[in-house]
Amino acid sequence: MYSRARRIAAPFAGLLAVGLAAGTVSATAHATAPSDVVSKNAATPAAQAVQFWTPDRIKQATDYDHALDATSRGVKGTNSTPDGPPGSVPPMGEEKTKTVKSKQVNLPNTVGRVFFTLPGANPRDPKSWRYCSASSVQGKYRNLVATSGHCVYDIKTNRFYDNWIFIPSYWDGKNVWDGKAPYGIYAAKTFNAHDDFVVKEDYDFDYAFVNVYNGIKVKWTKVGDTWRPVKQNVGRLGDNVGGQGFTWNRSTKANVFSFGYPAGEHPDGDKPFTGRTMKWCYGKTTAMPAAPKYNLQEHVGFRCAFTAGASGGPFLYNYKNATRTGYLIGVNSVAWDTDGNDRYDHISSPYFNGDTYKVYKAAANRWTGNMP
């Protein structure tokens, strides 16, 4: 899967392979999306997706990783520039609050794991059970999840994934299911991505926003070899965990936190993470080199040793520990080995600009409601 001689970067998959101006979301619930925004309803019925992910399958799901074999060491970083004025949408509950400083790093409840099966594969085959990271983000109907494009769409089959669910604040503790999904499970209704990723496989657009149905809390009971669920509606995602703000057209040099669930190994075979709990990195972004094979020219990244599994987790700007919220300024997209020592040492995100805002705005105004 990897070229040992030239392994510079790998899209995280499963990872496949982070004073603001005020902003608002003002479109109607069923507004027509711009032509370069791809919005498609999930193929898997929501109830089927929730019931598919039994505790055994959750435990066996693996990070989804594709090799990115660009030979970009020593190449000067790209010069990502805004395509308009900067803008921001504040986090939920902080539309009129002041910044509160804190010395601790408190993990955000908005971040969790997404699980899906590969399209066209046998869903009963454990090899098709995969996961990524993601985060709840501000939206009109409090039903929006932000992740990377390769965590919703398979460029090999040109199809969106099946059985897609989001579990915020996931924690794999002592095999107790309630501990793994403390705020419920949220099944996808509508995937929203940029046409340049879906059609052109351009990783400068490797981001997606997913509208999810109201959550379901599941209590699983095992009878013999069969898991049987008892379900309870827990309401909207944003009401339960909040939602990060959203910002675009910012400087390429921004201090950010990145959160996610890394689990994959480094190119040298070392596997320092398990994916069972959330991890974080902190640093200042800079423009990354180009990776022509993936049309990657406008990524920003910073030093971080995340591996596969963290893909789709948020880059959060102006993160406040007291409220556990900040502004989504990127998503974990690509892992880089910049010094050629077979260890990932940087993560990068597409630069969020006006194109990103188009996709976000289309998604932020879609209503979902209760799961059918």
C-alpha positions in Angstrom: 0.0 0.0 0.0 2.9 2.3 0.6 6.1 3.1 -1.3 8.9 2.6 1.1 11.3 4.8 -0.8 9.1 7.9 -1.2 6.5 8.1 1.5 5.9 11.8 2.2 2.3 12.1 3.0 -0.8 10.0 3.5 -4.5 11.0 3.6 -5.8 10.1 7.0 -8.8 8.1 6.4 -11.1 6.7 8.0 -8.6 8.9 8.0 -8.4 7.7 4.5 -5.2 9.0 4.3 -7.1 22.0 11.8 -11.4 39.6 17.4 -13.4 37.6 14.7 -15.8 39.2 12.2 -19.4 38.4 12.9 -21.2 36.1 10.5 -24.7 34.6 10.1 -26.5 31.7 8.5 -29.5 33.1 6.7 -30.7 30.8 4.0 -34.0 28.8 4.1 -34.2 25.2 5.1 -34.5 23.9 1.5 -32.6 26.5 -0.4 -31.0 25.3 -3.7 -27.3 24.7 -3.3 -24.8 26.3 -5.6 -23.8 24.2 -8.7 -20.4 23.3 -7.2 -21.9 21.9 -4.0 -22.8 18.2 -4.2 -25.6 17.3 -1.8 -26.9 13.7 -1.7 -29.1 11.8 0.7 -27.6 8.8 2.4 -28.4 5.5 0.6 -28.7 3.6 3.9 -31.9 4.1 5.9 -31.1 5.8 9.2 -32.6 3.1 11.4 -30.7 0.4 9.5 -27.4 2.3 9.9 -27.9 2.7 13.7 -28.9 -0.9 14.2 -26.0 -2.1 12.0 -23.3 -0.8 14.4 -23.5 -3.4 17.2 -20.9 -3.2 19.9 -18.9 -6.0 18.3 -18.8 -4.2 14.9 -17.8 -0.9 16.6 -14.9 -2.6 18.3 -13.7 -4.2 15.0 -13.9 -1.1 12.8 -10.5 0.0 11.6 -9.1 3.3 10.4 -9.4 3.9 6.7 -6.1 4.8 5.1 -5.0 5.5 1.5 -1.4 6.2 0.6 -0.4 9.7 -0.7 2.9 9.1 -2.4 3.8 12.7 -3.4 7.5 13.5 -3.5 7.3 16.9 -2.0 10.1 17.2 0.5 12.1 20.4 0.1 9.5 22.0 -2.1 8.5 25.5 -1.0 5.1 25.8 0.6 2.1 27.0 -1.4 0.7 30.5 -0.9 -2.9 30.0 0.0 -4.6 33.3 0.0 -8.2 34.5 0.8 -10.6 34.7 -2.1 -12.7 37.4 -0.2 -13.0 39.0 3.2 -12.7 36.8 6.3 -15.9 35.6 7.9 -17.0 33.7 10.9 -20.1 32.0 12.4 -19.8 31.8 16.3 -20.1 28.6 18.2 -23.4 27.6 19.7 -24.2 29.5 22.9 -21.4 32.0 22.3 -23.0 34.4 19.9 -22.7 37.3 22.5 -20.2 36.1 25.0 -16.7 37.3 25.8 -13.5 35.2 25.6 -12.7 33.3 28.8 -9.1 32.1 29.3 -8.1 28.8 30.9 -4.8 27.0 31.3 -6.2 23.4 31.1 -6.8 21.6 27.8 -10.4 20.3 28.1 -11.5 17.9 25.3 -14.5 19.1 23.3 -17.7 17.1 23.6 -18.4 18.0 20.0 -15.7 15.7 18.6 -16.3 12.0 18.1 -15.9 9.1 15.7 -17.9 8.4 12.5 -18.4 4.8 11.4 -19.3 3.7 7.9 -19.0 0.7 5.5 -17.3 0.8 2.1 -19.7 1.1 -0.8 -20.1 -2.0 -2.9 -18.5 -4.2 -0.3 -20.2 -6.9 1.7 -21.4 -5.1 4.8 -21.0 -8.3 6.9 -17.3 -8.4 6.0 -15.3 -6.8 8.8 -12.8 -5.4 6.2 -15.5 -3.0 5.2 -16.1 -1.6 8.7 -14.2 1.7 8.9 -14.1 4.9 11.0 -12.9 8.5 10.9 -13.1 11.5 13.3 -15.5 14.5 13.0 -17.1 17.3 15.0 -20.4 18.9 15.5 -20.5 22.4 14.1 -22.9 25.4 14.3 -25.9 25.2 12.0 -29.4 26.6 11.8 -31.0 23.3 12.9 -28.2 22.1 15.1 -27.8 19.0 13.0 -24.4 19.5 11.3 -21.2 17.4 11.4 -17.9 18.5 9.8 -15.4 16.0 8.6 -13.0 15.4 5.7 -14.4 14.6 2.2 -12.7 11.2 2.1 -14.6 10.3 5.3 -17.9 10.5 3.4 -17.0 9.7 -0.2 -15.0 6.9 -1.8 -13.1 8.1 -4.8 -12.4 4.5 -5.8 -16.1 3.6 -6.4 -17.4 7.2 -6.8 -20.0 6.6 -4.2 -20.8 7.9 -0.7 -20.3 5.5 2.1 -23.0 3.3 3.6 -24.2 2.9 7.2 -22.7 6.3 8.2 -23.2 7.3 11.8 -21.6 9.9 14.2 -20.9 9.2 17.9 -19.8 12.5 19.6 -17.5 12.3 22.6 -16.8 8.6 21.9 -15.0 6.8 24.6 -14.2 3.1 24.4 -14.2 2.3 28.1 -14.2 -1.2 29.5 -16.6 -2.5 26.8 -19.5 -0.6 28.3 -21.6 0.5 25.4 -23.2 3.5 27.2 -19.7 4.8 27.8 -18.9 4.7 24.1 -22.0 6.8 23.1 -22.8 9.1 26.1 -24.7 11.6 23.9 -26.3 9.2 21.5 -25.8 8.0 17.9 -26.6 10.3 14.9 -27.3 8.8 11.5 -26.5 10.7 8.2 -29.4 12.1 6.2 -27.5 14.3 3.7 -23.9 14.5 2.6 -22.6 17.9 1.4 -19.2 18.1 -0.4 -17.5 20.2 -3.0 -17.8 19.1 -6.7 -14.0 19.4 -7.1 -13.5 16.6 -4.6 -16.3 14.4 -5.7 -15.6 14.8 -9.5 -11.9 15.8 -9.7 -10.6 14.1 -6.5 -8.9 17.4 -5.6 -7.7 17.3 -2.0 -7.8 21.1 -1.8 -11.5 20.4 -1.3 -11.2 17.5 1.1 -13.9 18.6 3.5 -17.6 17.7 4.0 -20.6 18.7 6.1 -23.2 16.1 7.0 -26.7 16.7 8.1 -27.7 14.1 10.7 -31.1 13.1 12.1 -31.9 13.6 15.8 -30.0 11.2 17.9 -30.8 7.8 19.3 -29.5 6.4 22.5 -29.1 2.6 22.2 -29.0 0.1 25.0 -27.7 -3.2 23.6 -28.5 -6.6 25.1 -26.9 -9.7 23.9 -29.1 -12.8 23.7 -27.0 -15.8 22.7 -25.0 -14.5 19.7 -27.5 -11.8 18.8 -27.4 -8.1 19.9 -30.8 -6.6 20.4 -31.2 -2.8 20.7 -33.6 -0.7 22.7 -33.7 2.8 21.3 -34.5 6.2 22.9 -34.8 9.5 21.0 -32.4 12.1 22.5 -33.0 15.1 20.2 -30.8 17.3 18.2 -27.0 17.0 18.1 -26.3 20.6 18.8 -28.6 20.7 21.8 -26.7 17.8 23.4 -23.1 18.6 22.7 -23.1 22.1 21.2 -21.4 23.1 18.0 -18.1 24.7 17.0 -18.0 28.0 15.2 -16.9 28.2 11.5 -14.4 30.6 10.0 -12.9 31.1 6.5 -10.4 33.3 4.6 -8.1 33.6 7.6 -4.3 33.8 7.7 -2.4 30.7 6.8 -0.5 31.3 10.0 -3.0 30.5 12.8 -2.6 28.9 16.2 -4.9 25.8 16.3 -5.8 22.7 18.2 -6.5 19.5 16.3 -8.5 16.7 17.8 -9.1 13.2 16.7 -8.9 9.5 17.3 -5.6 8.3 15.7 -5.0 4.5 15.6 -3.0 3.7 12.5 0.7 3.0 12.4 3.6 5.2 11.3 5.3 4.2 8.0 8.0 2.5 10.1 5.4 0.2 11.6 5.2 1.8 15.1 1.6 2.1 16.4 1.5 4.6 19.3 -2.2 5.2 19.3 -5.2 2.9 19.8 -8.2 5.0 18.6 -10.0 4.3 21.8 -9.8 7.8 23.2 -9.5 11.4 21.8 -6.1 12.9 21.4 -5.0 16.5 20.6 -2.2 18.5 19.0 -1.4 22.2 19.2 0.6 24.4 16.9 0.9 27.2 14.4 -0.1 26.4 10.8 1.9 27.3 7.7 1.4 26.6 4.0 2.3 23.1 3.0 4.1 21.9 -0.2 2.2 20.9 -3.3 1.3 17.2 -3.9 0.5 17.2 -7.7 -0.8 13.6 -7.8 -3.7 14.6 -5.6 -4.1 18.2 -7.0 -3.0 19.3 -3.6 -1.7 22.9 -3.7 -3.5 24.8 -1.0 -3.1 23.0 2.3 -2.1 24.4 5.6 -0.5 22.2 8.3 1.5 22.1 11.5 3.7 19.7 13.4 1.7 16.8 14.8 2.3 13.0 14.8 -1.3 11.9 14.3 -1.8 8.7 12.3 -4.8 7.2 10.5 -8.1 7.4 12.3 -7.7 11.1 13.2 -8.9 12.1 9.7 -11.8 14.4 9.7 -11.1 15.7 13.2 -11.2 19.5 13.5 -8.6 22.2 13.3 -10.0 24.7 15.9 -8.9 28.3 16.0 -9.3 30.5 19.1 -10.2 27.4 21.1 -11.4 28.2 24.7 -10.9 25.6 27.3 -13.6 26.9 29.6 -16.3 26.4 27.0 -14.6 23.7 24.9 -15.4 25.6 21.8 -13.6 27.5 19.0 -13.8 28.1 15.3 -13.5 25.3 12.7 -10.7 26.5 10.4 -9.8 23.1 8.9 -10.1 19.4 9.1 -7.5 16.7 9.4 -6.9 15.6 5.8 -3.3 14.5 5.1 -0.4 13.1 7.2 3.1 14.1 6.2 6.6 12.7 6.7 8.5 15.8 6.0 12.0 14.7 7.0 11.9 11.2 5.4 12.4 9.2 8.6 9.3 7.1 8.2 7.4 8.9 10.9 4.5 11.2 10.3 5.4 14.6 11.7 2.8 17.0 10.3 -1.0 17.1 9.6 -2.6 19.3 7.1 -6.1 20.6 6.1 -7.4 22.3 2.9 -7.3 26.0 3.3 -10.9 27.1 4.2 -12.0 29.9 1.8 -15.1 31.1 0.1 -15.6 27.7 -1.6 -15.6 26.0 1.7 -18.2 28.5 3.0 -20.5 27.7 0.1 -20.6 24.0 1.1 -21.0 24.9 4.8 -23.8 27.4 4.1 -25.7 24.9 2.0 -25.5 22.3 4.7 -26.1 24.6 7.6 -29.6 25.4 6.4 -30.9 21.9 5.8 -33.5 20.5 8.2 -33.6 16.9 9.3 -35.7 16.1 12.3 -36.4 12.8 13.9 -35.0 9.6 12.4 -37.7 7.8 10.4 
